[in-house]
Amino acid sequence: MKEKPNSIRTYDAEGFRRRASCVCFRDKTEQEILLVTSSKDREKYVIPGGGIEPQEEAKATAEREALEEAGVRGDLGRFIGTFENKEKKHRTKVFAFIVTEYLDDWDDKRSMGRSRQWFSFEEAKKRLTHKPIQVTYLELLEKPERIT
């Protein structure tokens, strides 16, 4: 996990690290998902997300992480749920996010060499097999009428 200078981890009453994330969609049809390369392994992809800073709301964190990690801005949508990782002792609030702007240059591209790529639901789930909780985000979002 990357640690940013001057970042302060925050924890809930049960000692879980507070995090937020957003599933970034290309448009309102929610057919394609933007993933970014992992900070640990550039061959693997992840959903943008990170720690909630002191006095920061989860929604603001989700938007900040989309900008920092994926170089995108957009419209934060519905709350998808809170997901718990007992092994890492994290609780992550996840939101839907419709991308409206793509930056050519962004923080994690410059500092870490991150890249981003669009995937269908099925392909995204395959790329996230090393992150089973993130696969759960996508499974929850899938609708019967969605064509994959």
C-alpha positions as CSV (number, residue, x, y, z in Angstrom):
1,M,0.0,0.0,0.0
2,K,1.3,3.4,-0.8
3,E,1.5,6.0,1.9
4,K,1.4,9.7,1.0
5,P,3.4,12.2,2.8
6,N,1.6,13.9,5.7
7,S,-1.4,11.5,5.4
8,I,-3.1,10.6,8.7
9,R,-5.0,7.3,8.9
10,T,-8.4,7.4,10.5
11,Y,-10.1,4.6,12.3
12,D,-13.7,3.8,13.3
13,A,-14.8,2.9,16.8
14,E,-14.0,-0.7,16.2
15,G,-10.4,0.0,15.0
16,F,-11.1,-0.5,11.3
17,R,-9.2,1.9,9.0
18,R,-11.8,4.2,7.3
19,R,-11.6,4.1,3.5
20,A,-13.6,5.2,0.5
21,S,-13.7,4.1,-3.1
22,C,-15.6,4.6,-6.3
23,V,-16.5,2.4,-9.2
24,C,-15.8,4.7,-12.2
25,F,-18.2,4.3,-15.1
26,R,-17.5,5.6,-18.6
27,D,-21.1,6.9,-18.8
28,K,-24.6,6.6,-17.4
29,T,-25.2,3.2,-19.1
30,E,-22.7,1.8,-16.5
31,Q,-21.4,-0.8,-19.0
32,E,-17.7,0.0,-18.7
33,I,-15.5,0.3,-15.6
34,L,-12.3,2.2,-15.3
35,L,-9.5,0.3,-13.4
36,V,-6.0,1.5,-12.5
37,T,-2.8,-0.4,-12.2
38,S,-2.0,-1.4,-8.6
39,S,0.6,0.6,-6.7
40,K,2.3,-2.8,-5.8
41,D,2.2,-4.6,-9.1
42,R,1.7,-2.8,-12.5
43,E,0.5,-6.1,-14.0
44,K,-2.6,-6.0,-11.8
45,Y,-5.6,-3.7,-11.7
46,V,-7.6,-2.2,-8.9
47,I,-10.6,0.1,-8.3
48,P,-9.5,3.6,-7.1
49,G,-9.8,4.1,-3.4
50,G,-7.9,5.1,-0.3
51,G,-8.0,6.3,3.3
52,I,-10.4,8.9,4.6
53,E,-8.5,11.8,6.1
54,P,-9.4,13.6,9.3
55,Q,-12.5,15.8,8.9
56,E,-13.0,14.4,5.4
57,E,-16.3,12.9,4.3
58,A,-16.3,9.5,2.5
59,K,-17.8,11.1,-0.6
60,A,-14.9,13.6,-0.8
61,T,-12.4,10.9,-0.3
62,A,-13.9,8.8,-3.2
63,E,-13.7,11.8,-5.5
64,R,-10.2,12.7,-4.4
65,E,-9.0,9.1,-5.0
66,A,-10.5,9.0,-8.5
67,L,-8.6,12.1,-9.4
68,E,-5.3,11.1,-7.7
69,E,-5.2,7.5,-8.8
70,A,-7.1,7.5,-12.1
71,G,-6.8,11.1,-13.3
72,V,-10.6,11.5,-13.7
73,R,-13.3,13.9,-12.5
74,G,-17.0,13.3,-12.6
75,D,-20.3,13.0,-10.9
76,L,-20.4,11.0,-7.7
77,G,-23.5,8.9,-7.7
78,R,-25.3,6.5,-5.4
79,F,-23.8,4.8,-2.4
80,I,-23.2,1.2,-3.2
81,G,-22.3,0.0,0.3
82,T,-19.7,-0.5,3.0
83,F,-17.4,-3.4,2.5
84,E,-15.2,-4.9,5.3
85,N,-11.8,-6.5,4.9
86,K,-11.2,-8.3,8.2
87,E,-7.8,-9.4,7.2
88,K,-6.5,-5.9,6.6
89,K,-8.9,-4.4,9.1
90,H,-10.4,-1.9,6.6
91,R,-14.0,-0.7,6.1
92,T,-14.5,0.9,2.7
93,K,-17.5,3.0,1.6
94,V,-18.1,2.6,-2.1
95,F,-19.9,4.9,-4.5
96,A,-20.8,4.9,-8.2
97,F,-19.0,7.6,-10.2
98,I,-19.7,8.7,-13.8
99,V,-16.5,10.0,-15.4
100,T,-16.9,13.4,-17.2
101,E,-13.3,14.5,-17.6
102,Y,-10.0,12.7,-18.2
103,L,-6.7,14.3,-17.4
104,D,-3.7,13.5,-19.6
105,D,-1.4,13.9,-16.6
106,W,-2.3,13.1,-12.9
107,D,-0.6,12.6,-9.5
108,D,-0.2,8.8,-9.5
109,K,0.8,8.7,-13.2
110,R,3.7,11.1,-12.5
111,S,4.7,9.7,-9.1
112,M,4.1,6.0,-9.6
113,G,3.7,5.3,-13.3
114,R,0.0,4.3,-12.9
115,S,-2.1,3.7,-15.9
116,R,-5.9,3.3,-16.4
117,Q,-8.0,1.2,-18.7
118,W,-11.7,0.5,-19.4
119,F,-13.1,-2.9,-19.0
120,S,-16.5,-4.6,-19.3
121,F,-18.0,-6.0,-16.1
122,E,-16.9,-9.5,-16.8
123,E,-13.3,-8.5,-17.8
124,A,-13.1,-6.2,-14.8
125,K,-14.1,-9.1,-12.5
126,K,-11.4,-11.3,-14.1
127,R,-8.8,-8.5,-13.6
128,L,-9.8,-8.1,-10.0
129,T,-9.5,-11.8,-8.9
130,H,-6.6,-10.8,-6.6
131,K,-9.1,-8.4,-4.9
132,P,-12.1,-10.5,-4.0
133,I,-13.8,-7.7,-2.1
134,Q,-13.6,-5.4,-5.1
135,V,-15.2,-8.2,-7.2
136,T,-18.0,-8.1,-4.7
137,Y,-18.6,-4.4,-5.5
138,L,-19.2,-5.3,-9.1
139,E,-21.3,-8.3,-8.4
140,L,-23.6,-6.1,-6.3
141,L,-23.9,-3.6,-9.2
142,E,-24.7,-6.1,-11.9
143,K,-28.2,-6.0,-13.2
144,P,-30.0,-8.8,-15.1
145,E,-30.5,-6.5,-18.1
146,R,-26.8,-5.6,-18.3
147,I,-25.2,-7.2,-21.4
148,T,-21.7,-8.6,-20.7
